[in-house]
């Protein structure tokens, strides 16, 4: 590892890159029931709550040695039982996301290699190329992840502007605020479907410990990176909502909802109301870079979590053992069962809520009882913020369960 001081920009890019995955394409569809004003409220509520819980993890983490992750903190403060539950939730989410990113990223890589070579490239080759390049970055160092992610984020911004520039300039206020809707139209009854998707769109908590180690314990700098990275993601999400929900009327979302937010269907439906030009190509580039940055961020968090569990050091041998346990299980599963994640992916939000909301609030409460307020960094808000974040988690769990059981209204377009 290099001893040069890591940049705040690089840390923010790791966070933004982890957050902005291909899942952002689900946001306009998931929030179509509450529409633009409601989606802004849900996104702001989720952003504030998820940022707060991440800062809680950061404060707690400052009381432990560099490299300590969830395993060390939860075991010490909440006990072995809570650590098992939390560990299962962390492993389920991060391994499943890694598995999904290898599959989707490998598919896109195979298509790209096929276009370059002029011949078909079989899917396993695409997956192995995608996996080898990005997993190698994580194995090498957090600094390399920082550099690669910064480049990819730059590409994402350019392709995002390319894809949405025309759409944002053609936003129609009557469409954006659903002015033509009947006076008795209801919006907030559909909030249960929006909340879990927005929560999943702000996941970065596995990277807090990684960044604290990367910044050599400079907690205030890590806090700035978390705030900056999550704010970048929030701005991109809001602009994306503006571009889609400002051009595609709420009553025309039926085919997009039926296709579960599939990008090609979204563009086809949108093209009936506004010129989309090369939007499909731009979004394909954007999606590929979003998947790559999310893979880097997710696996970096999983890598450091596994190193903490087994207490493997940062030597080449230690990192190799950690890398093997981080990357080989999802790679093997992806090659043997290439679409097996589809069934389980719906439960990612539910499991993620455990360690991105409930556990952070409990950790901070116990940490302040044991250590007092953090000396290097202290989250503002006190007990009130802990209650807020814990309730945020319970509300999301309730919303997820009620939505899956179809006990709440579901917007069909």
N, C-alpha and C positions, 0 to 999 in steps of 0.2 A: 504494500500500500504506500502511495506517495504521502509525503509529509507536508505538502503544500496545503494552505488553508482553503478548504472547500468554499465555493461561492454560494451566497444566499440564493442567487438566480438558479444555480444548479439544483439546490435542494427543493426550491419551489417547483422546478420542472419535473422532478421525480414525483412530487405529490400530484401536480396537475396531470401528468401522464398516467399515473395510476388510476386517477378518478375518471378521466375522460376515455372510456372504452366504447366499444361498439354499442353498448347498452344505451347510450344517449339517443339512439334512434327509436328506442321504445318510449321515451319521455312524451313526445307530442301525442302519441296514441293513448298512453296511460292517463294523461291529463286532459284528454279531449272532453271528458264529462264535466270537469270543473272549469274548463276553457282557460283563456289567457290570464285573466285577473286571478282566478283561483290557482292556476299553475304557478304564478309568481309568488303567491302567498305560501304555497306548499314548498316550493324550492327554497325560499328564504328561511322558512321554519326549519326545513331539513338541513340546509347549509349551516345555520347557526348552531343547531343541536349537535350535528356531527363534528363541526369544528370544535365546539366546547368539549365534547367527549374525547377528542384527540388531544386537546390541551391538558385534559385531566390525566390521560395516560402519560403525557410528557412530565407533568409535575411529579407523579408517583415514581416514574423512571429515574428521576434525578437522585433518589435515595438509594439507588442500587448501582453496582459496578457497570462500566461501559460494556455493552453487549448483552446485558440482562434484558429479557423480553417477557412476554406474558407468563411463561412457565414459572420463572423465578418470582415475579411479583404476585401472581394469583396464589401460588402455593404458600408464600410467606404471609400474605395478608388475609386471604379468604379460606385457606385450608385445602386439603387434598381433594375433597369431594368437588368443590367448586372448580378446582384446577382441572380435574378430569372432564367435567362438563364443558368448560371453556376450551380446553385443548381439543376435544372432539369437534366443537363448533368451528374453531380456527382451522383445523386440519381439513374438515369437510369443505369449507368455503374456498380456502386457498388452493387445495389440490384440485377441486372441481373446476375452478376458474382456470387454473393452469392447463388442465385437460382440455377444456373448451377452447382456450386460446391456441393451443397446439393444433387442434383439429381445424378451426376456422382459418387461422393464420397459414397453416400448411396448405389448405385448399387454395387460398388466394396466391400463395407462393407458387404452387404448381401451375396455376393459370398464367401467372406472369412469366415463369420460365418457359412455358409452352409458347406464349406469344413471341418471346425473344428468339427461341430456337426454331420456331416454325413447325414444331411437332408436339404431339401430346406428351405431357409429363405425368407419370402416375402419382397418385396422391401421397403414398408413403415417402416418395422422394421429396416432395414439397414440404411435408411435415418435418423430415429430417434436416433439410436445409434451414428452415425457419427455426427449428429447435436448436440446432448446433450453433448458429451464429449468436442468437440471443442468450441461450444458456451459458455460452462461453463468456459473454460480457459479465453476467452475474457472478460466475465463478472467479473471474479475474479480479474484479474490485468494484466497490460502490462508485468510485470515481469514474470508471468506464461507463457504468450505467448512467451516471450524471451526464457525461458528455454525449452519449448516444441518445439519451432521452431528450436533451436540449435540441439536438438536430432534428429529431422526429417531431417534437412539438412545433418547431419552426415550420416544418413542412405541413403539419396539420393546420396551422394558422393560415398559411398561404392557400391551401386547398379549401379550407372553410370559407375564406373570403371569395375564392373563385366560385364555389358552389352556391353561396347564399347572398353574394353582393347584390345581384339583380333582384332577388326575392325581397330583401330587406327594403330596397328602394321602391318596390312596388306594393308594399304593405297597404292594405285598405282598412281604414279605421272601423267602418261598419262591420267588416268581417272579423277583425281583431277583437272587437267588443260585442260581437253577436247582436248587433242592433236590430236585426230583422226578426229575432226570436219573439215568440208570444210573451205577453207580460207575465204569465204564470210559469215560465220555464224555470226548472230547478237545476242547480249546478252542484251545490255542496253535498247533495245526497250521494254523489259519486266519488267522494274524497277517499274512500277506503281503497279503491283501486289505484289511486295515484300515490299514496304515501309509501308503500313498500318499494315501488319502482324508483322513486326519488331517493330513498335511503340507499338502495343498491348503487345509485349513481354517484354517491359521495363517499365511497369506501376507500380509505387510505390508512386505516389504523394499524395495519401490520407493519407499516413503514416508520412509525414514530421512533421505535427503539433503534432501527437501522440508521435513521438520520442522527439521533443523539450520539451514536457511536461514530458515525461518519464525521460529525462536527466536533468530535473530541470533547463531548460533554457541555458544549456551549448551548445551554437550553434556551436562552432568549433568542438566539439566532435561529434555532429550530422552530420556535414559536412563530417567528416572522415568516419562515419558509412555509409553515402550515397555513398561516393566514393568507399569504400571497398565492400559494398554489391552489387552495380551495376557492379563492376569489376569482382567479383566472377561469377555473372550471365553471363557476356560477355564471360569469359573464357570457361564456360560450353557450351554456345551456339556455340562458335567457334570449340571446340572439337567435338561437335555433328555434325556440318556441315562437319568437316574433316572426321569423321567416316562414314557418309552416302555418301557424294558426292565424297569421295576418293575410294569408292568400287562399288557404283551403277552408271553405265554410264548415262550421261545426256539423251541419246536417249532411255533409258529403263525406264524412269520415267512415261510413259503414264498410266499404271495401278494404280500407286500410286496417280497420279493427279486425275484420274477418281474417285478414292475412297476418295478424299479429305484428303489425308494424313493419312488414317486409319492405325494404328500401325501394325495390323495383316497383312495387304496387303503389307506394307512397308517391313516387315520382310520376307514375302514369296517371294517378288521380289528380295530382297537383297540376299536371300539364294541361288539364281541361280548363284551368282558370288563369294560368300565367305561363309565359314562355320559360321553359326549364333549360333549354340549350344543352350544354355539356355537363349538366348537373350530375348525371349518372356516373360519368367517368370521374368527375371531381370527388364525389362521395365515395367511390370505390377506393381511390387513393387515400382519402381521409380515413376511411374505415380500417384500411390496412395499417396505417401508421398508428391509429388509435389502439388497435389490437396489439401491435408490437410494444408500444409504450406501457400498456396495461400489463402485458406479460412480464416486462422488465420489473415494473413496480410490485406486482403481486408476488413474483418469485423471489424478489429481494427480501420482502417481508417474511416469506416462508423459509427462505435460506437462513436468515438470522434467528428465526424462531426455533428451527431445528438445531442450530448450533448452540442455542441457549439450553435446550432440553438435554442434550448429550454432553454439553460443556466441551465441545470441540474447539480448539484454538484457531487462530487466523493464519496458521502456517499453510504451506501448499498441501501438505497431507491432510490437515484438518479441514481445509476448504474443499478438498476433493471428496472426502467422506460426506461432508454436508451436502455437496452438490449431487452426489449419487442418490442420497435419500430424498433430496428435493425434487430432482428432475426425472429419475428413472421410473418411479411408479406411474405418474401421469402419462409419460411417453409410452410405456408398455401398454397401459390400458387404452390409450388412444389408438395405437396400432392394432390391438386385438379387438377392441370394441369401439369403433370410430364414432358411433352416434349414441353411445350409452348414457352420455351426460344429459340428453334431452329430458329424460324422466326426472332426474334429480335436480336440474337447474332451477326449477320452480321453488325449491326449498332453500336456495342460497340466501335470499333476503331474510327468511325466518332465522336461520342459523347465524347470519351476520349480525342481527340485532342483539344477540346475546353478548358478543364481545366488542361491539361498537357503541353500545348504549348502556345496557344493564351493568356489565362488569366494570367499565370505567367509572361509573358513578359510585359503585360499591367500593372499588379500589381507593378512590380519593377519600371517601369517608373514613375507611379504615386506616389509610396512610396518615391522615391528619390526627387521628387518635394516637397513633404509634409514634410518629416523627414530628408532629406539628406541621405548620405551613412550610412549603418548600423554600429553601434559602436561595437557590439559584434561580428558581422560577416558581411563581405562584399564580394559579388561575383566579381571576376575579369572579366574584359571585357567591362564594361560600356555599352554605347548605342549600340555599334557594336554587342555585344552578344544578347541584347534584340531584335534587328532587325533579327539576325540569327535565334533565337528561334521562333519568330513570323512567319518568312518566312517558317521555318521548318513545322510549323502547317498548313499554307496555302497550302504548297506543298503536305502534307499528305491528306488534305481534297480533293484537286483536284485529287490526285491519287486514293483515295477511290471512289469518284463519277464516275470518268472516267472508273474505273475497273468494277463497278457495272452496268454501262450503256453499257459496252463492246465497248467503243469508242477507246480503246487502244489494241495493240496486246496481245493475251493471249497464253502462252506457253502450249502445249498439250503433250509434250514429244516426 
